[in-house]
């Protein structure tokens, strides 16, 4: 028999079925563990939330940044004025000083300032290259002039001068090249005069015999222009213009005579079109073209 006693049952007391009681689960310890874990996780989340809320993130520039932008912009514009005045070294120094200024460190224009400084460095290097190339050319042509060979070498020097101008024409030293080019063009004209004067009369007679006597006015115009093309001589240009004017007068008279003789019959148009090649690039071409417009 199970003794009937008052008081709490012990764990090893048998139950009514005569079996020993099992120890109850440790709920209190487990509940405390879960609570601690929950508190730890919640605390971590709270800390992260506070940290995120207090972080600066991406915000608009404050008053200090806008002030830096304005002052740096003024410095950049001042440097640009120096560069336009060909004071590149001073412009670069001003930009580099601004880049190093800690007051501008927060400016959004800092990238532009660095780019502008690099452009000035490149331009300074290019200007130095131009000075070396132009000084070398100036020395050679000055020596040639002293040796009295510059006239003979004028064509070669003229080409070299133009090549240098095409590359360095915008640099500060370009004025030296422009001065030499004026001299070289005058020397070339003098040299050319000796050549074209020897051939002028012969060419005039040849064009008259070969073209004008057969009323091939277009051929005469083309030949005169071809003769004058190699020479940079104002006197020759004036002479050739005079010859071309005389050819125009001859072509007009011949064209008027042709138009009158062609009439308006069925063969008129064919006759005028066949003769047109001989009057190209002259006043005679205009007369024939106007007449063709009236024919069916």
C-alpha positions as CSV (number, residue, x, y, z in Angstrom):
1,X,0.0,0.0,0.0
2,X,1.0,3.6,-0.7
3,X,1.2,5.4,2.6
4,X,-1.3,8.2,2.8
5,X,0.6,11.2,4.0
6,X,0.1,14.9,3.7
7,X,2.5,17.3,2.1
8,X,4.1,17.6,-1.3
9,X,4.9,14.5,-3.2
10,X,8.5,13.8,-3.9
11,X,9.8,13.0,-7.4
12,X,10.4,9.4,-6.4
13,X,7.0,8.9,-4.9
14,X,4.9,6.4,-6.9
15,X,1.7,7.6,-8.6
16,X,-1.6,6.0,-8.1
17,X,-0.7,3.4,-10.7
18,X,2.3,2.4,-8.7
19,X,4.8,4.0,-11.2
20,X,7.5,6.5,-10.3
21,X,7.0,10.1,-11.4
22,X,9.3,11.4,-14.2
23,X,11.2,14.6,-13.6
24,X,9.3,17.6,-15.1
25,X,11.1,19.5,-18.0
26,X,13.4,22.4,-17.2
27,X,11.1,25.1,-18.6
28,X,12.4,27.9,-16.5
29,X,16.0,27.6,-17.7
30,X,15.0,27.3,-21.4
31,X,12.7,30.3,-21.1
32,X,15.4,32.4,-19.6
33,X,17.8,31.4,-22.5
34,X,15.3,32.4,-25.2
35,X,14.8,35.7,-23.4
36,X,18.5,36.5,-23.3
37,X,18.9,35.6,-27.0
38,X,15.9,37.8,-27.9
39,X,17.3,40.7,-25.9
40,X,20.7,40.4,-27.5
41,X,19.2,40.3,-31.1
42,X,16.9,43.2,-30.4
43,X,19.7,45.2,-28.9
44,X,21.9,44.6,-32.0
45,X,19.1,45.6,-34.3
46,X,18.5,48.8,-32.3
47,X,22.2,49.7,-32.4
48,X,22.2,49.2,-36.2
49,X,19.1,51.3,-36.6
50,X,20.6,54.1,-34.5
51,X,23.9,53.9,-36.4
52,X,22.1,54.2,-39.8
53,X,19.9,57.0,-38.5
54,X,22.9,59.0,-37.3
55,X,25.2,58.3,-40.3
56,X,25.5,61.4,-42.7
57,X,24.8,59.4,-45.9
58,X,24.5,61.4,-49.2
59,X,23.3,64.8,-48.5
60,X,23.3,68.0,-50.4
61,X,26.4,70.2,-49.9
62,X,26.2,72.4,-46.9
63,X,26.9,76.1,-46.9
64,X,30.6,75.5,-46.5
65,X,30.8,73.4,-49.7
66,X,28.8,75.9,-51.7
67,X,31.1,78.7,-50.5
68,X,34.1,76.6,-51.6
69,X,32.5,76.1,-55.0
70,X,32.1,79.9,-55.4
71,X,35.6,80.7,-54.4
72,X,37.2,78.0,-56.5
73,X,35.1,79.1,-59.5
74,X,36.6,82.6,-59.1
75,X,40.1,81.2,-59.0
76,X,39.5,79.0,-62.1
77,X,38.2,82.0,-64.0
78,X,41.1,84.1,-63.0
79,X,43.5,81.4,-64.2
80,X,41.7,81.3,-67.5
81,X,42.2,85.0,-68.0
82,X,45.9,84.5,-67.4
83,X,46.0,81.6,-70.0
84,X,44.2,83.8,-72.6
85,X,46.9,86.4,-72.0
86,X,49.5,83.6,-72.8
87,X,50.7,83.6,-69.2
88,X,50.3,79.8,-69.0
89,X,52.9,79.3,-66.2
90,X,51.2,81.8,-63.9
91,X,47.8,80.2,-64.8
92,X,49.1,76.7,-63.9
93,X,50.6,78.0,-60.6
94,X,47.3,79.5,-59.6
95,X,45.3,76.3,-60.3
96,X,47.8,74.1,-58.5
97,X,47.6,76.4,-55.5
98,X,43.9,76.2,-55.5
99,X,44.0,72.4,-55.7
100,X,46.2,72.2,-52.7
101,X,44.1,74.7,-50.7
102,X,42.4,72.7,-47.9
103,X,39.5,75.1,-47.9
104,X,38.5,73.8,-51.3
105,X,38.7,70.1,-50.5
106,X,34.9,69.8,-50.3
107,X,34.3,71.6,-53.6
108,X,32.5,69.8,-56.4
109,X,34.6,71.7,-58.8
110,X,37.8,70.0,-57.8
111,X,37.7,67.6,-60.7
112,X,37.3,70.5,-63.1
113,X,40.3,72.2,-61.6
114,X,42.5,69.2,-62.0
115,X,41.4,68.8,-65.6
116,X,42.1,72.5,-66.3
117,X,45.6,72.2,-64.7
118,X,46.4,69.2,-67.0
119,X,45.3,71.2,-70.1
120,X,47.7,74.0,-69.1
121,X,50.5,71.5,-68.6
122,X,49.9,70.1,-72.1
123,X,49.8,73.6,-73.6
124,X,53.0,74.6,-71.9
125,X,54.7,71.5,-73.3
126,X,53.4,72.3,-76.8
127,X,54.6,75.9,-76.6
128,X,58.1,74.8,-75.6
129,X,58.1,72.3,-78.6
130,X,57.0,75.2,-80.9
131,X,59.8,77.4,-79.6
132,X,62.4,74.8,-80.3
133,X,61.2,74.0,-83.8
134,X,60.7,77.7,-84.8
135,X,64.1,78.8,-83.4
136,X,65.8,76.0,-85.3
137,X,64.1,77.2,-88.6
138,X,64.9,80.8,-87.9
139,X,68.5,79.9,-87.3
140,X,68.8,78.0,-90.6
141,X,67.1,80.6,-92.8
142,X,69.1,83.5,-91.1
143,X,72.3,81.6,-91.9
144,X,71.2,81.0,-95.5
145,X,70.4,84.6,-95.9
146,X,73.9,85.6,-94.6
147,X,75.4,83.2,-97.0
148,X,73.4,84.6,-99.9
149,X,71.7,81.3,-100.7
150,X,68.3,82.1,-99.3
151,X,66.9,83.2,-102.7
152,X,68.0,80.0,-104.3
153,X,66.4,77.9,-101.5
154,X,63.3,80.1,-101.2
155,X,60.9,77.4,-102.4
156,X,62.1,74.8,-99.9
157,X,62.1,77.3,-97.0
158,X,58.6,78.5,-98.0
159,X,57.3,74.9,-97.9
160,X,58.9,74.3,-94.5
161,X,57.6,77.6,-93.2
162,X,54.0,76.7,-94.2
163,X,54.4,73.2,-92.6
164,X,55.4,74.8,-89.3
165,X,52.6,77.3,-89.4
166,X,50.0,74.6,-90.0
167,X,51.2,73.0,-86.7
168,X,52.3,75.9,-84.6
169,X,50.3,78.8,-86.1
170,X,48.3,79.3,-82.8
171,X,51.4,79.5,-80.6
172,X,53.1,82.6,-79.2
173,X,56.1,82.1,-81.5
174,X,54.1,82.0,-84.7
175,X,54.8,85.6,-85.5
176,X,58.4,84.7,-86.4
177,X,57.1,82.3,-89.1
178,X,54.6,84.8,-90.5
179,X,57.4,87.4,-90.9
180,X,59.6,84.9,-92.8
181,X,56.8,83.8,-95.0
182,X,56.3,87.3,-96.3
183,X,60.0,87.5,-97.2
184,X,59.9,84.1,-98.8
185,X,56.9,84.9,-101.0
186,X,58.7,88.0,-102.3
187,X,61.8,86.0,-103.0
188,X,59.9,83.3,-104.8
189,X,58.2,85.9,-106.9
190,X,61.5,87.3,-107.9
191,X,62.9,83.9,-108.8
192,X,59.7,83.0,-110.7
193,X,59.9,86.2,-112.7
194,X,63.2,85.2,-114.3
195,X,61.6,81.9,-115.4
196,X,58.2,83.1,-116.7
197,X,59.5,86.1,-118.5
198,X,61.7,83.9,-120.7
199,X,58.7,81.7,-121.6
200,X,55.9,84.3,-121.8
201,X,56.3,85.5,-125.4
202,X,56.8,82.0,-126.7
203,X,53.7,80.8,-124.8
204,X,51.6,83.7,-126.1
205,X,52.5,82.9,-129.7
206,X,51.9,79.2,-129.2
207,X,48.4,79.8,-127.8
208,X,47.5,82.1,-130.6
209,X,48.5,79.6,-133.3
210,X,47.3,76.4,-131.6
211,X,43.9,77.7,-130.2
212,X,42.9,81.2,-131.2
213,X,43.5,80.8,-134.9
214,X,41.0,77.9,-134.8
215,X,38.6,79.7,-132.5
216,X,39.2,77.2,-129.7
217,X,38.7,79.8,-127.0
218,X,38.3,77.3,-124.2
219,X,41.6,75.7,-125.0
220,X,43.3,79.1,-124.9
221,X,41.9,80.0,-121.5
222,X,42.9,76.7,-120.0
223,X,46.4,76.9,-121.4
224,X,47.0,80.4,-120.0
225,X,45.9,79.4,-116.6
226,X,48.1,76.3,-116.7
227,X,51.1,78.4,-117.6
228,X,50.5,80.9,-114.7
229,X,49.7,78.3,-112.0
230,X,53.3,77.4,-110.8
231,X,54.3,81.1,-110.4
232,X,53.4,83.3,-107.4
233,X,54.1,86.5,-109.3
234,X,51.6,89.4,-109.3
235,X,53.0,90.8,-112.5
236,X,52.4,87.6,-114.4
237,X,48.9,87.3,-112.9
238,X,48.0,90.7,-114.3
239,X,49.4,89.9,-117.7
240,X,47.4,86.6,-117.9
241,X,44.2,88.4,-116.8
242,X,44.7,90.8,-119.6
243,X,45.1,87.9,-122.1
244,X,42.0,86.2,-120.8
245,X,40.0,89.4,-121.2
246,X,41.1,89.7,-124.8
247,X,40.1,86.1,-125.4
248,X,36.6,86.8,-123.9
249,X,36.2,89.7,-126.4
250,X,37.1,87.4,-129.3
251,X,34.8,84.6,-128.0
252,X,31.8,87.0,-127.7
253,X,32.2,88.2,-131.3
254,X,32.6,84.6,-132.6
255,X,29.6,83.4,-130.6
256,X,27.3,86.2,-131.9
257,X,28.4,85.4,-135.4
258,X,27.7,81.7,-134.8
259,X,24.3,82.3,-133.3
260,X,23.3,84.5,-136.2
261,X,24.5,81.9,-138.8
262,X,22.8,79.0,-137.0
263,X,19.4,80.6,-137.3
264,X,16.3,78.9,-136.0
265,X,16.0,76.0,-138.3
266,X,16.0,72.3,-137.4
267,X,19.8,72.1,-137.5
268,X,20.4,75.2,-135.4
269,X,20.4,73.5,-132.0
270,X,22.7,70.7,-133.2
271,X,25.1,73.2,-134.7
272,X,25.3,75.3,-131.5
273,X,25.7,72.3,-129.2
274,X,28.6,71.0,-131.4
275,X,30.4,74.3,-131.1
276,X,29.8,74.8,-127.4
277,X,33.0,73.0,-126.3
278,X,35.1,75.7,-128.0
279,X,33.5,78.4,-126.0
280,X,33.6,76.9,-122.5
281,X,34.7,79.3,-119.6
282,X,34.3,82.4,-121.8
283,X,31.6,85.0,-122.4
284,X,30.8,83.2,-125.6
285,X,29.4,80.2,-123.7
286,X,26.7,82.5,-122.1
287,X,25.6,83.8,-125.5
288,X,25.2,80.3,-127.0
289,X,23.5,79.0,-123.8
290,X,20.9,81.8,-124.0
291,X,20.2,81.1,-127.7
292,X,19.7,77.3,-127.0
293,X,17.0,78.2,-124.5
294,X,14.9,79.7,-127.2
295,X,15.2,76.7,-129.5
296,X,12.7,73.8,-129.5
